[in-house]
């Protein structure tokens, strides 16, 4: 389960999909451009939970990782996640 704050929206994330993909499936648009962990457009703060990455070295510094920042386009939830991203938007209809 993923909770997006400050909106308090929740959605499920499968073990094999990024948080970005799970949000899209739930009808939520997170800001993104590259979708490979380099542009940092999706830069978000993880308030709680844990993730693993689909790429070996996502575009985060060691300090940013320690401070809880994540890149949802390449992050996969490994536990329930609470993620802060004030720029998320509802999509009129979830893509298929």
C-alpha positions in Angstrom: 0.0 0.0 0.0 1.2 3.5 -0.9 -0.1 6.6 0.7 0.5 9.9 -1.1 0.6 13.0 1.1 -0.4 15.8 1.4 -3.3 14.5 -0.7 -4.0 11.4 1.5 -4.6 9.2 -1.6 -3.8 5.6 -1.4 -3.0 2.9 -4.0 -1.5 -0.5 -4.2 1.8 -1.3 -5.7 2.8 -4.7 -7.1 6.2 -6.1 -6.2 7.4 -5.7 -9.8 6.3 -2.2 -10.7 7.7 1.2 -9.9 5.8 3.6 -7.6 5.3 5.8 -10.7 3.7 2.9 -12.6 1.5 1.9 -9.6 0.3 5.5 -9.3 -0.6 5.7 -13.0 -2.5 2.5 -12.7 -4.5 4.1 -9.8 -5.3 7.2 -11.8 -2.6 9.5 -10.3 0.0 11.4 -12.3 3.4 11.9 -10.6 5.7 14.4 -12.3 8.3 12.6 -14.5 10.3 13.0 -17.7 13.0 10.4 -18.1 11.5 7.4 -16.2 15.0 6.0 -15.7 16.1 7.8 -12.5 18.4 10.5 -14.0 16.3 13.7 -14.5 15.0 13.9 -10.9 11.7 15.4 -12.0 9.8 12.8 -9.8 12.0 13.6 -6.7 9.9 12.8 -3.7 10.4 12.3 0.1 9.6 9.0 1.6 8.1 9.7 5.0 8.1 6.0 6.0 8.6 2.6 4.3 11.3 1.1 2.2 12.0 0.7 -1.5 14.4 -1.0 -3.8 15.5 0.4 -7.2 15.2 -0.9 -10.7 18.5 0.7 -11.7 21.9 0.2 -10.0 22.5 3.9 -9.2 19.5 6.2 -9.2 20.2 9.9 -9.4 20.3 10.5 -5.6 23.2 11.4 -3.4 24.0 9.4 -0.4 22.8 12.3 1.8 19.5 12.5 -0.1 19.0 8.7 0.4 19.7 9.0 4.1 17.2 11.9 4.3 14.5 9.7 2.8 14.3 11.1 -0.7 13.4 8.7 -3.5 12.8 8.6 -7.3 9.4 7.0 -7.8 10.0 6.3 -11.5 12.6 3.6 -10.5 11.6 2.8 -6.9 9.7 -0.3 -6.1 8.0 -0.6 -2.6 9.3 -3.3 -0.4 6.9 -2.4 2.5 4.0 0.0 2.9 5.2 3.5 1.8 4.1 7.0 2.8 5.4 9.4 0.1 5.3 13.2 0.0 4.8 14.7 -3.4 2.6 17.9 -3.5 2.7 17.9 -7.3 0.8 14.7 -7.9 -2.5 15.1 -9.8 -5.6 12.9 -10.3 -6.0 11.7 -13.9 -9.6 11.9 -15.2 -9.5 8.2 -16.1 -6.7 5.7 -15.2 -4.8 4.5 -18.2 -5.1 0.8 -19.1 
